[in-house]
Amino acid sequence: MNQYIKNAAKPIKKIVPKRKEGQSKEGYRNLLLAKGAGALIFCLALFSVVKGAAAVLPASVTVSSSVNGKLLPISSVETDRKQVALSFEAVHGNGDILKILEILQKHNLHATFFLTGEWVENYPDDVKAILKAGD
């Protein structure tokens, strides 16, 4: 088991109780089911609160951005500087990563890469290349 999975499992081990010595399998299973049911109820309650807030807030809060009358996504900001922020989501495959890094280096550009855990697991050499390119 690599370090990424070990680190991801640490918080889970704190939440899931260990089976006590002498505790029956059925008793332990019931305990886990009760904990899971509690977590599910909490998630449903949280979802209800968020959904309720989403129903109320749009009427009271509006956010928009426009330049010369053209609506832009919230990810844009008004500035006098001519610049963009590049970001890449590395989710499926790795066929383009090295080419992207080469282009970024050639033009002295910087970018942000968003990586999923599974992608990091599957392409560790590309993760190292991205890290090295950021130095």
Secondary structure, 3 states (H helix, E strand, C coil): CCHHHHHHHHHHHHHCCCCCCCCCHHHHHHHHHHHHHHHHHHHHHHHHHHHHHHHHHHHHCCCCEEECCEEECCCCCCCCCCCCCCEEEECCCCCCHHHHHHHHHHCCCCCEEEECHHHHHHCHHHHHHHHHHCC
